[in-house]
Amino acid sequence: MIVASVDEGSPAERAGLRRGDVILRIAGEKIRNYEDARRALYGVLVDDVITFEVRRGGTSLETLTLHVVERT
């Protein structure tokens, strides 16, 4: 699943997710499409920490950590 955009100041941006990243895994679950991502994130709560494995630039593999915070 390719990241189309990342909101400025969002938890995703703070975790290091970038436009064009390809999400391979969320919390250890393989991600092939939006539905897989939705299932992997179902039930996530404030203060949870989630790992994202992404491919960046076609070759680089990154593991990002996202801390879920309450929206204000």
MIBA-878829 format. One record per atom (N, C-alpha, C, O): residue in three letters; x, y, z. Coordinates in steps of 0.02 Angstrom, whole numbers, padded with zeros to 5 digits, always signed. Layout:
<rs>
ALAXYZ...
</rs>
This chain:
<rs>
MET+00043-00058+00000MET+00000+00000+00000MET+00045+00062+00000MET+00090+00068+00042ILE+00034+00107-00047ILE+00075+00167-00054ILE+00043+00225-00016ILE-00018+00236-00021VAL+00083+00261+00022VAL+00059+00319+00059VAL+00051+00377+00010VAL+00099+00398-00022ALA-00011+00402+00004ALA-00026+00457-00043ALA-00008+00525-00014ALA+00016+00569-00049SER-00018+00532+00052SER-00003+00596+00084SER+00003+00585+00160SER-00022+00536+00187VAL+00038+00631+00192VAL+00046+00630+00265VAL+00032+00700+00290VAL+00064+00748+00268ASP-00016+00706+00335ASP-00034+00772+00362ASP+00023+00800+00405ASP+00053+00765+00445GLU+00036+00864+00394GLU+00087+00899+00434GLU+00068+00898+00507GLU+00012+00914+00525GLY+00116+00879+00550GLY+00104+00878+00622GLY+00068+00816+00647GLY+00055+00810+00707SER+00050+00771+00602SER+00013+00711+00622SER+00059+00660+00655SER+00120+00664+00647PRO+00031+00612+00693PRO+00072+00559+00721PRO+00111+00522+00667PRO+00168+00501+00679ALA+00082+00513+00609ALA+00117+00478+00554ALA+00179+00517+00533ALA+00232+00488+00522GLU+00172+00583+00527GLU+00230+00624+00510GLU+00284+00621+00564GLU+00343+00615+00549ARG+00262+00625+00627ARG+00310+00622+00683ARG+00346+00554+00685ARG+00403+00551+00706ALA+00312+00501+00663ALA+00343+00435+00662ALA+00392+00428+00604ALA+00434+00383+00603GLY+00387+00473+00554GLY+00433+00471+00498GLY+00403+00445+00434GLY+00438+00438+00384LEU+00337+00432+00433LEU+00304+00408+00372LEU+00305+00465+00320LEU+00293+00523+00337ARG+00320+00447+00257ARG+00325+00497+00204ARG+00282+00478+00144ARG+00268+00419+00132ARG+00262+00529+00107ARG+00225+00517+00045ARG+00269+00473+00000ARG+00329+00485-00007GLY+00238+00423-00029GLY+00275+00377-00073GLY+00301+00315-00039GLY+00321+00267-00072ASP+00302+00314+00028ASP+00321+00253+00064ASP+00273+00197+00046ASP+00213+00208+00035VAL+00299+00137+00043VAL+00257+00078+00031VAL+00253+00040+00097VAL+00303+00015+00122ILE+00193+00037+00126ILE+00184+00002+00189ILE+00181-00073+00176ILE+00138-00097+00139LEU+00228-00109+00207LEU+00231-00182+00199LEU+00199-00219+00256LEU+00165-00270+00246ARG+00208-00193+00318ARG+00180-00225+00377ARG+00159-00171+00428ARG+00192-00119+00434ILE+00105-00184+00463ILE+00084-00143+00519ILE+00075-00191+00578ILE+00038-00239+00573ALA+00111-00177+00632ALA+00108-00219+00692ALA+00119-00292+00675ALA+00088-00337+00703GLY+00165-00304+00628GLY+00182-00372+00609GLY+00137-00405+00558GLY+00152-00460+00533GLU+00081-00372+00540GLU+00034-00400+00492GLU+00050-00376+00422GLU+00061-00316+00411LYS+00052-00422+00374LYS+00067-00405+00304LYS+00011-00361+00276LYS-00048-00375+00285ILE+00031-00307+00241ILE-00016-00259+00213ILE-00011-00262+00137ILE+00042-00248+00109ARG-00067-00279+00105ARG-00070-00280+00032ARG-00114-00224+00005ARG-00106-00203-00052ASN-00161-00200+00046ASN-00209-00150+00023ASN-00239-00112+00082ASN-00222-00126+00140TYR-00283-00065+00067TYR-00314-00025+00118TYR-00352-00067+00170TYR-00348-00054+00230GLU-00386-00118+00146GLU-00425-00161+00192GLU-00380-00196+00242GLU-00397-00201+00301ASP-00322-00220+00220ASP-00273-00250+00266ASP-00251-00200+00319ASP-00246-00216+00378ALA-00237-00138+00297ALA-00215-00086+00344ALA-00270-00071+00394ALA-00257-00063+00454ARG-00332-00066+00370ARG-00388-00052+00415ARG-00395-00107+00467ARG-00406-00092+00526ARG-00389-00169+00446ARG-00393-00225+00494ARG-00336-00224+00545ARG-00346-00237+00604ALA-00275-00207+00521ALA-00217-00206+00566ALA-00224-00151+00618ALA-00197-00157+00674LEU-00259-00097+00601LEU-00265-00040+00647LEU-00330-00042+00688LEU-00340+00000+00732TYR-00374-00090+00673TYR-00436-00096+00710TYR-00422-00108+00784TYR-00383-00152+00802GLY-00454-00069+00827GLY-00447-00079+00898GLY-00387-00044+00929GLY-00374-00051+00989VAL-00351-00005+00889VAL-00294+00032+00916VAL-00320+00085+00964VAL-00370+00119+00949LEU-00287+00092+01021LEU-00309+00138+01072LEU-00257+00193+01083LEU-00199+00186+01064VAL-00279+00248+01114VAL-00234+00302+01133VAL-00179+00272+01177VAL-00193+00231+01221ASP-00118+00293+01165ASP-00057+00271+01200ASP-00028+00205+01173ASP+00024+00184+01196ASP-00062+00173+01125ASP-00033+00114+01094ASP+00027+00135+01053ASP+00030+00192+01028VAL+00075+00091+01045VAL+00133+00102+01002VAL+00130+00049+00947VAL+00126-00011+00961ILE+00133+00071+00884ILE+00125+00027+00827ILE+00187+00032+00783ILE+00213+00087+00772THR+00211-00024+00757THR+00267-00022+00711THR+00243-00029+00639THR+00196-00067+00625PHE+00275+00008+00596PHE+00261+00006+00524PHE+00327-00014+00490PHE+00379+00017+00502GLU+00324-00064+00448GLU+00381-00081+00406GLU+00366-00053+00336GLU+00316-00071+00305VAL+00410-00009+00312VAL+00398+00024+00248VAL+00458+00017+00202VAL+00515+00012+00225ARG+00444+00017+00138ARG+00496+00019+00087ARG+00497+00091+00062ARG+00446+00120+00045ARG+00557+00119+00061ARG+00565+00189+00043ARG+00614+00193-00016ARG+00669+00164-00013GLY+00595+00229-00068GLY+00640+00239-00123GLY+00655+00176-00163GLY+00706+00172-00197GLY+00612+00127-00159GLY+00620+00067-00197GLY+00666+00015-00167GLY+00659-00045-00182THR+00713+00035-00124THR+00761-00014-00098THR+00768-00012-00023THR+00777-00064+00009SER+00763+00047+00007SER+00775+00055+00078SER+00716+00027+00118SER+00658+00039+00102LEU+00732-00012+00170LEU+00680-00039+00214LEU+00686-00005+00282LEU+00739-00004+00312GLU+00630+00024+00304GLU+00630+00062+00367GLU+00578+00031+00414GLU+00526+00007+00392THR+00592+00032+00478THR+00543+00015+00529THR+00529+00078+00569THR+00574+00107+00599LEU+00466+00100+00568LEU+00445+00161+00602LEU+00401+00144+00661LEU+00364+00095+00659THR+00405+00184+00713THR+00363+00174+00772THR+00317+00233+00780THR+00339+00291+00782LEU+00252+00219+00783LEU+00202+00271+00790LEU+00169+00265+00859LEU+00145+00212+00877HIS+00169+00320+00896HIS+00136+00323+00961HIS+00068+00356+00950HIS+00065+00414+00928VAL+00015+00320+00965VAL-00053+00346+00954VAL-00070+00395+01011VAL-00066+00378+01070VAL-00089+00455+00991VAL-00108+00506+01039VAL-00179+00529+01026VAL-00205+00522+00970GLU-00210+00556+01076GLU-00278+00581+01070GLU-00277+00646+01031GLU-00235+00689+01043ARG-00323+00652+00984ARG-00329+00715+00946ARG-00358+00769+00990ARG-00403+00757+01030THR-00332+00830+00981THR-00358+00887+01020THR-00393+00935+00975THR-00419+00986+00999
</rs>
